[in-house]
Structure formats: structure tokens, C-alpha cells
Amino acid sequence: MRVLPSVLSMDYSQMNHQLDLLESCGITMLHFDVMDGHFVPNLSFGADLLKGFQKRFKGELDVHLMVDDPLMFIDAFAKAGADWISFHLESYHFDERKINQCIDLIHDHGLKAGIVIRPTTVVDALFNYLDQVEMVLLMSVQPGFGGQAFMPETFERMDRLKAYIDQHDLSIEIEVDGGINASLIQPLVDHGMTMAVAGSSVFKGDIAANVAALTHGFH
């Protein structure tokens, strides 16, 4: 199980110090929420910021596209240094042709592809694509803003997803994003999570102590 600190919650005036802390704590992957102000009512990062992190951080970079048209963004973030790129099935209103184009484009760049759904989208919408991607991201809050409370119905959604993955003998990461704190890590792992995105639960307060609490027993 890997913890992915969400850079949306970083203090950018302390970026170098916080990155040093994360690396010293054994963090090997960072999570970037990319928002266009349309798909979700917030704006965040461009590819140039990712490029800066790619030069500074030794680990992998996981990019979550919360945008209306992922095909417009994939090239830029791939060239900026992303290792993983995930996108929402809702971005194209579940258009199979567009979704397959996104997956193919991510793979054409030699990157790992992920698909994402909002909490209000049925898990079954993922099933047709699970044999084509390396990761599924389940949102456990409504996407767009940090600091929301974890939605407990996520556990039932994870069980349905994990049952399908096991039934079809697939090898795929299950990432969960939204409201995750140290008390939720073990229950989420028990339900199949392999990658946990954590924002305020990493960066609010003592970063080293927070990471230790989140990763306790999983190194």
C-alpha cells in the first residue's frame, strides 16, 4: 500500500522543505489534481508546475485530470513528466470511443493509465475498461475541493469493484481519494485499496508524524 500526498494541500512557500520531509519519510509518489474550472468548479495546476516537481522529486508523479476534455491535456502532462495519468469517464459522458482514445494516448506515451469515477457514478461503468488500464481511482468525496469528509458508502463500491477484478483475474491498482485519514487506512486496505491519496492528513501539522501514522504497518 502506497500513500500519495496530494500536492494541492502543500504550502508552496515551503515546497523544497516539504518535499525533503516526504522523501525522508519514504514517500515515493505524489498526486496532482488538475482542474479546469469547468468539469469541477475550481482551478489548479498546469503542466509547467508538474515539470518543476519532476526535476525536484525523485519518485513517481500521478496526475488526476478533472477536466472536460482530457485529450487536450494528456500530451502536455506526459511531456512534463507524469508517470501515471488518470481521467474521468464522466468527462466524455461515458463515450466509449473517446475513453479508448484517452487510454491509448496515455499508453502511447509509455505511461500507466487510470480511469476515475465520481461517487455518484455506478461502479459498473468501469468494468468494460478494466482490462486496458493499470489503475482505477474511486473518489470518496465529490471532486473539486480538498478537506471534505470521507463518504462511507465507498466501502461498498470498493467491494463490488474488487469482486469484479478478482473474478476476472485482473492485476490493477485501486486508488482512493478523498477524506482519507490514518484511521481509515486499514479498513480501506481490507476492502482492496492499494494506493491512498492524502492531502490535509499529510500536510496539516507535523508532516513526518502524519506520514508515519498513515503508513504504519505498511512499509
N, C-alpha and C positions, 0 to 999 in steps of 0.2 A: 504494500500500500504506500502510495506516494502522496505527500501533501504539496499542493501547488499554491504558494502565496499569490494572491491577486494584486497586481501592481496598481490597480485602481485605488487601493487603500493606502498606498505608500505616501510618505512625506517626501516630496521631491526635493525639498531643500536639504534633506539628509540621505539622498539616494545612495551615494557611494558607501556611506557608513552602514545603511540598512542592508545593502547587498553583501557587504563583508560579513555582517552578522548572519544573514541567511546561509551563506556558503559555509561559514564556520559551524553552523548547526546541521549541516548535511543536506540542505535543500538542493535538489538537482534539476528543478523545473519551475518555471514561472508561468503564470496565467495572465493573458492580456484580453480584456474585454474591449472590443472595437464596436463603437456605436455611432450611427449616422444621423441621429436626431429624427429619424422617420420611422424606422422599424420599432425603435423604442424612443421615448421622449427624453433622450439625453445624448450628449456628445462626449466622445473620449479621444482615443489616440489615433494618430496617423502612422504610416509606415516608418517615417523618419525616427520617431521615438523608439520603435522596436529595433531599428538599426543601431541606435545608441546602446540599448541593453545588450544586443548581440555582441557588441565589441567589449562590453564590460563584464558580462555574466558568463561563467564557464559552462553552465548547464543548458538544458533544452528550453525552448520557448513555445508555449502553447497559445495559439491565437483563436479566440472565440468571436466569430463575426456575427454581430447583431445588427444586420443591415438589410435594406430592401433588396439589393442586387449583389449577392456575394461574388458573382463572376467578375464584377468590376473591381473587386478588392484583392482577389486571390493572388494575382501576379505580383502586385506591389508588396504584399506582406511576405510572399515566398522569397522574393529577391532581397527583402530586408533582413531575412534570417530566421523566419519561422521554421520550426521543426514539425509542428502539428498545426493543422488548420481545421476548425470545425465551423459549421454553418447550420442555420435553422431550416428545417423542412417548411416551416410556415412562410419563409421569405418568398418563395415562389408558389404559395398556395398549393403545395404538395404536387406541383407539376413534375412528373416523373422524368421527362426529358431534361429539364433544367437541373434537377437534382443530380442526375447521372453526369451531366456536363461538369458540374462542380466537383464531384468526386474524381472524375477523370483528370480534370485540370490540376487538382491538388496532387494526384499521383504522378502526373506528367512532370511536376517539379521535383519529384523524388521525396515528397513529404508524406506524412501519415495523415489520413483523412478521418474526420469525425462528423457525426450528424447530431443535431440538437433539437429538442422539442421543449415547448413551454409546459408548465404544469397543467394547463387546460387541454392539451392535445393528448389523444389516446396513445398509449404506448404501441399499440398495433401498427401505427403509422410508420414505425421504424423498421418493421420486420422485413420488408422487401429489399432493404439495402444493407442488412447486417453482414452479408457475406462479401460485401465490397469495401467495407471500411475497417479501420483499426480501433475505432473508439466511438462510444455513444456517450453523449453528455445529457444527463437529466437535470433540468432546472428544478431546484427545490424552493424557489421563490419566483415571483414574476420578474422577468428580466428587465434590466434597465437601471436599477439603483442598488447600491450597497446597503448593508445594515438591516435588511428585512429578517423576519423570523422564519426559521425552517418550517416547511409545510409537512406535517407528519404523514399525510397521505402518500408521500414519496416512497415510503417503505413498501406499500402495496404495489406501486408502479414498478419498483425495482424487482420485486418478486416475479411479476409477470415477465419482465424483460429477461431476468436470469433464467427462468424456466425455459423460455424460447431458445436462448443461447445454448443452454445445456442440452436441450432436446435435439438441436441441430449440430451439436459438437463444434461450435464456433469458438475461435480464440479472439476475444475482443475485450478491450478495456471498458470499464464502466466508471465514468466520471460523474461526480455530483457537485453541484454548485449552488450555494445559497443558504445562508444562515447556519453554516456548519461551525460547531464549537467542539471542544475536547470531549464533552460528554456524549456527543453523537457519533464519534469516530467508530467505536467498536460496534454499536448497532448497525451502522451503515456498512461496515465491512462484513458483518454477519449476513447482510442482505445482498452482498455481491460487489460492493464498491471497491475499486482498485486505485482510484485517483480522486483526491478530495481537494476542491478549491476552497481556500480560506482567505478572507480579506481582513475584516476588523479583528477577528480572533487571532490573527498573526500580528498585525501592526499596532493594535491598541494596547499600550502599556509596554511591558518588557518582552521584546521580540524573542529573545533566546528562551525565556521561560515559557512563552506561548508555544513556540515550536516544539519544545520538549514535551509539553502537555499533549499536544496534538499527535505527536509521533511516538509517544510512549508505548513500548512493546512492539513497534513495527519496524525498527531498524534492522 
